[in-house]
Amino acid sequence: MDESAALETTAARAVETADRERVLWSDADREWASRAAAAIVGERASAEEFLGRRAQLVLERVGTRQPAVTRTVRGIRWRPWVGVVTVIAAFVLGLLIDRIGGGSSINLLAPPVFALVAWNLVVYVWLLVRRLVLRRGAAGPVRSVLIRVASVRASGDINRADAATAARRTVLAALPREWARVAAPLYGARAARVLHLAAAATALGLIAGLYLRGLAFEYRASWESTFLGAEQVHALLAVTLAPGSWLTGIPVPDVAAIEAIRAPASENAASWMHLIAGTVAVVVIVPRLVLAVVAGLVERRRAKNVALPVDEAYYRRLVAGWVGEPARVRVIPYSYTLAPEARTGLEAIVARAYGNAAATIDEAVAWGDDLDHGQVTDAAGGRIADAGEIRLPLFSLTATPEDDAHGAFLVQLGALGGEGRGAASGTTVALVDESAFLARWGDDAQRRDDRRAAWRELLEAHGSVPVFVDLADPDLAAAEAQLAAAASARGGDGSATTEAGWRA
């Protein structure tokens, strides 16, 4: 999916996942967008084509109701002029550096170009080790600043009050975050290209300024030092100016020649200027231009193939609905038999979170029992951790969490897991029903908080994230929000897959 389509798809996702109360975008709107997109792209289209066309329909309709959403989408696009201005400003900066050591005299031990060369050498080393220092895909501080300047801009009327203010604010706040996450690899390469060009432009500007001023003024080369003698200065310059000597063919003067220009003596600086310019060209300009070309090629490839997190539930649910395969959700209660009203509430939460899902609620696993063959397979004999299936262990808050029972159950469930969803590798979100607890101790908030803390400690110890719900009287929006937060805490690992819960 190219950059433009990916941005539109991400924007549609922000609209549909951030607006949990369905204020800006109703369930009917969602169904309409899916039907219309499927009719337009046809059965032979790819999933990306379907998602891209559906996103266009979402933004077209939402834009007529909430123009701020459309403006935000336009506002967070990369602004190419920022890169152009950055490169031009860098060239001008180099051009305006008019004090080469001071006045019209070049101090061979302290020209600003040496600082430029040293800085670029540090940058090259940083580029080699940055993957060891930063997490994979993370941009460095300079790139991050450029990305923010070139792509992040808030909508101008985000604080204006009207009937849909809260929902609109949520969407407008979520969209830049979502796009920053999706576009991070692309924007990192783009920022790298701009910064490499800017570094080369700075060096070019400095050399151009040096030669232009050399036409009107005579630069004199000299040196002075409290601690270094002519031999040490010769050794230092021979190493520092070796690239320029190699490029221009001009040898670095010998020790006697260097001794002869020790301050207050001096000589015409033309040959030294050529050596300095050649060194800057070899060490700074050429490598930076090569790096800019490489970054540009990476940027071009990534701009044509922006990787959306299509394994997240939002996209999986849309694609499954398009191809006629509803999501499969399996709830596995442990030592807990659902009352009829709790079962109804659970089904409502699943329907809200997963849309048209094929939900299965297993028979409860008895206290201390292992998962037997009948409980780990479905009617067709498939494992409960079949690819594409979402599984949710269910506990009751009235029970006291025990590691040798509840914890062992999570370990067994995790050991069966596919797609890295087990307790050993990051288990699923776990539902904890509070309905029976509230019926018995509804007014005892302290007791409930203590029990929640105990469950949270056990579940998190097994790599799981608790979601506390009242299945007898569920707050669907709140449950969806909890699942979203839980999925964020798990890093979007694919277990707590709700339409709103894959935004980490």
N, C-alpha and C positions, 0 to 999 in steps of 0.2 A: 504494500500500500504506500502510495507516495505521500509526501509531507502534507500537502493540502488536504487530501482525503483523510489522513490520520488525524489531523487537527479537528476536522469536522466530526469524525467518529468519536474522538475523545470529548468534544464539546457535547455531543448528544448523550454520551455516557454520564457526564457531569450533571446534565439536566435531569436525567432519569434516575440517577442514584442519590443525588443531593436533595432533591425535592421529595422527601419521604412522605410528606402529608398530601402529595398529589395536588398541590395548589396550582402550579404552573402547567403541569403535564399530567393528565389523568390516565387511568388505566385504559379508558376507551381510546385515548390518543395513542398510547403505546401499541395497542392492538391494530389500530388503523395504520400506523407507520410500518409495522411488520407486514401486514397484508399488502399495502400499496407497494412497498419495496419488492416483495416477492413477485408481485404481478409484473413489475417493470423489468426486473433483471432476468426473470425466467428460471427454469429448472436447471439449466446448464451453467449457470453463473457460479463463480467461486464464492466462498464464504466472505472473502474480503470485498468483493463487488456488492454482495447483498448488504453488508454492514455499512459500506460507504454510501450506497444509495439511500439506505434507510436514514443515515445520519443527515443527509441533505434534506430529506423530507421533514425530519424533526426540527432542524434549524429554521427551515422555511416557515413552518407553522408557528413555532415558538417566537420567531422574530417578529411576526405580526402582532403578537400579544406583549412581548417583552423585548423591545428594541435594544435594551441594555445588554442582553445576552449576545446579540449579534455584534454589537460594538465591542464587547469584550473579546469575542473570537477574533475580530479584526485587530484589536489592540495587542494581542499576545503573539501575533505573527512576528517572525524575525524581520527587523527593519534593516534592509541592506545598506541604507545610507549611513548607518552607524559605523559599519566596517570601512566604508569609503572615507568618512571623516576621520576615523582613527588613523588610517594609513597616511592621509594628507597631513594631519597634525603631527604625526611622528616625523615625517620628512621635514616639516617646517621647524620642529624642535631641533633636529640635527643641524639644519641650515643656520639656525640662530646661535649656535654655540660658537661664539667668536673669540673666546679667550683660550687659545691653545697654549696653556702654561702660563699666560699672562702677557698682555700687550702684544708686541710683534716678536717676542722671543719664545722659542719652543724649548721648554725644559725637558730634555730627553727622558728624564726619570719620572715625569709627572704630567704627561699629556692626557687630556680627558679620554682620548681614544683608547688608551690602555684600560681605563676603567670600563669602557664599553666592551672591549674584548674580554676582560675578566668576567663581567656580568654574563655575557653570552656563554662562556665556558661553564659557568655555574648552572645556567639554564640547561645546557646539554646534559650535564651530569644529572640534574633533576629529572629530565625526561627519561633517563635510563632507570632511575630508582623510584619514580613516583608511583608505580604500580605496587611497590612494596610498602609505600607509606600510606597512600590513599586506598580506600576500598575500591573494588573494581567498578569502573565507569564513572567515578567521582571526578568532578572538575576541580582544578587547583584554584587558589584564591583569585588570581588575576583573570582567569577564564570565567570564573563565576561572576565577577563584577561586570565583565563585558556582556555576558549572557543576560544578566538582569537589565542592563541598559538597553540592549538591542531587542529584547523580547517581552519584558514584563511591564505591563501598564494596567492600572486599575480603571474600571469604568467610572466615568465622571459623575454619574448620578446614583452611585451605590448607596448613598446616605439619604436619598430622597424618600420621604414617607408616602406610602400608599397601601392599598389593601394586601398586596403580595410582597411587602417589603422583606419580611423575614425569609421567605422562600427564595426570593431573588438574591438576597445577600448571600445565602448559603450556596447557591449555584455559582454566583460570580466569584465567591471566595474559593470554591472547589476547583473551578476550571483551570486557573493558572497553575495550581499545584498538580493537577492531573497531567496537564500538558508538559510541565517541566519534568515530570517523571518519565513520560513516554519519550519526549524529545531530547532527553539528556545526552544520549550517545551522539545524535546528530548535531546538537548545538555545541557539544564539546569539540567535535571535529571542526565545526564552522568557526568557533572562537579561536581554535588553534591556528587555523589558516590566517585569520585576520591578524593575530598577534605575531605570527612569523613574518608576515608581510610588513607589519608595522616596525618590527625590529630591523628588517632589511632596509626599510625606508629611512629609519633614523640614521643608520650607518651611511647610506647614500647621501642623505642631507648633510651629514657632518663632513664627508669627503668633498662634496660639492662646495660647501661653504669655505672649506680650507683652501681649495684651489682658486675659487673666485676671489677671495681676499688676498691670495698670493699674487694675483695679477696687479693689484693696486698697492700692495705693501710688500716690503722685503722682510720675510721671516728669517730670524737668526737662530741657529741651533746651538744650545749650550747645555751644561749640566752642573750641578753642585750637590754635594752631599756631606753630611757630618761624619758618616761612618764608612762610606764606600770609597774605594780608590778606583783608579782607571781600569785595573784588571777586573775587579768585580763588576764594574759598570759594563765593560766590554762583554763579559760572560752573560750578564743579564740581558743586554740588548741583542746579543747573538741568538739567544733562545727566543726572546719575545718577538723579534723582527724576522725570524727565520722564514715564516710563510711569505712575508712580503719580499724577502730576498729571493726566495725560490720563484715567485711569480714575476718579478721585475728583472731578475738577473743582476741586480745591484748588490754587491757584497757589503756586509756590515763593516765599517772602518775598523782598522786594527787598534791595538791598545795605544800606540803612539798618537794616532790621529784623534782618539778620544781624549787622551791627556791634553792635547793641544787646544781643545775647545772647552776646557774646564773654566767655569766662570772666574773672572769676568770676561775671558776670551770667548769667542763664538765664531761661527762660519755661516755661510749661506745655507739655508735649510732645505733647498730643493730636493737633494737626494734623500734626506731624511723623510721629507713629506711623501716621496714616492714609496719608501719602505713602509711607512705607517699606513698609507692608503692601500698598498698591496696586502698588508697583514689584515686590515679590516675586511678587505674583499674576500680573502681566503677563509678567515675564521668566522666572519659574521654574515656577509651578504650571500655568498654562495650557499653555505649550509642552510641559512634561513629560507632562501628561495626553494631549495630542494625540499625542506620540511613543509613549506607552504604548498608545494605541488602535491606531496604525499597526502597532506591533510585535506587538500581540495578533492583528491580522488576518493578518499574515504568519505568525505562529506557528500560527494555526488552519489556514491553507492548507497549511503544511508538515507539520503533524501528520497531516493526512489524505492527504498525498502524499509520504511519505518516499522519497527517491530512493535505491534500492539500486544498487550498481555492477554492473548486470546484464550489462554487456559483459565482465565478468571470466570467466575460464575456468570457475570453479566453477559459476556460475549457467548459463553457456552450455552446459556439459556436461549439467547436470541437465535443462534445458529441451530440449536436443537429444535426450536419451534419452527424454524424455516424448513428444515428437512423432515419435519414431522416426527421427531424423536424427543419426547419430553424428558426433562432431567429426571434422574433416578435418585431418590432420597430415601435412605434407610435409617430409622430411629431404633436404637437398641437399648431398651430400658434395663437397668440393673436393680434387682431386688425391689421392684416397684411396679405395681399393677395400676394402670391408669383408670381413673374413674371416667364415666362417660363424658362428663363436662370437660375434664382435662384432655381427653382424646380429641374432643371437638376443638378445643382451644389450640392444641398442638397442630391439628390439621389446618386451622386458620393461619397460624404462624408460617407453616410450610408453604401454604398457598401464597401468602404475602411475600415471603422471602424468595421463593423459587418459581413463582408463576405457575405455568401448566406443568406441574411436576408429578411423576408417578411415585407417590409416597407409600412406603411400607413401614408399619410399626410392628416390630418383632414381638414375640412372646418374651416376657421378662426372664432374664437370666437370674436364677435363684442365688441367694446369698451363699458365697463360697464356692459355687459351681464353676466349672470350666465351660468354655464355649464348646458345645458338642457339634457334631457334623451337621445336624439339622439346623442349628442356629447360625452357622457360618456359610450356609449355602442357601440359595433361593430355590424356588420351585423348579427352575430349569437346571439346577445343579451348579450354578455359577457362584463364585465366592463373593462374599459381601463386599470385598474390596476390588471388585471388577473395575477396570478402567472406566472413568466417567461417572461412577457412582459416588454420591455424597453420603457419608455416614455420620450420624450424630448419636453418641452415647447419651443416655438420659438417666439422671439420678433425682432423688427426692431430698429436699432440704431437711426433712424431718429426721433423716438418717444421719448418724454420726459417721463421718468419713473415716474409713479404716484402710491403711495401706495394704494389709495382707488380704483384703477382700476387694474393695473398690480399686485400689492401686494395681492389684494383680489382674483384675479384669481389664484395665486400661493397657497393661503390658501385653496381655493376650490379644486384645483387639488390635493393638499396634503391630504386633508380630505378623498378623495376617494382612496388614495394610499394603496397598499398592500405591504407587505414585508418591512415595515418601510421606505417607499420611499416618504411619504408625507411631506408637508411643516411643519406640526406639529411635525414630527419625523425625519426630514432630507430629504429635497426634492431632486429632480433630478438635474442633470446638465441642465442648460438652455442655449440654443443657441441664440446668438444675431447676426443678419445678418447686415453687414456693407455695402452691395452693393449699396443700394439706397443713403446712407449717402455719400459714396465715389463719387458717380456720381454727387452729388450736391456740396459737399465741399471737394473734393479730396485733395486739396493742404493745407487745414487748419488743420494741425496736432494738434494744441492746442485745437481746437474745438472738434476734435475727442477724444482726451485724456480726456477732461472735461466730454464729454458725456459718455465715457466708465466708468469713475469714478462714475458718477451718477448711471449708471446701476449696477455697481458692488456693490455699497452701498445698493441699494434696494434689489438686489437678495440675497446678503449675509445676510441681515437682516431677510430674510425669509428662511435661511438655505440652499440656493441654491448657485451653483458655476457657474459663467458666462463663456461661451466659445465664443469668438468673431471670426466670420468667414465672409469671402466675398463670398457669394454664387454665385455671378455672375462669379467670376474667382477664384475658390477655390484652395488653396495650400493644396493638400491632405495630404502630410506628415506633414505640419505645423498644420493642423486641427487635425490630429491624435495625434500629440504631445500635443496640447492644451487639448484635451480630456483626455489624460493620466495624465497631471498635475492636471486637474480638479478632476479626480477620486482620485488622491492621496490626494488632499486637503479634499475630502469628506471621506477619510479613506477607500476607496474601498467599499462603502455602497451598491453597486449593481445597482445604477441608471445610472451612466455614464459608461456604459459597452462597452468599446472598447477593441479590441485585445491588444492595447498597454496601455489602460487606467485603467488596474486593477493591477497596480504594486505598490500600496501604501503599 
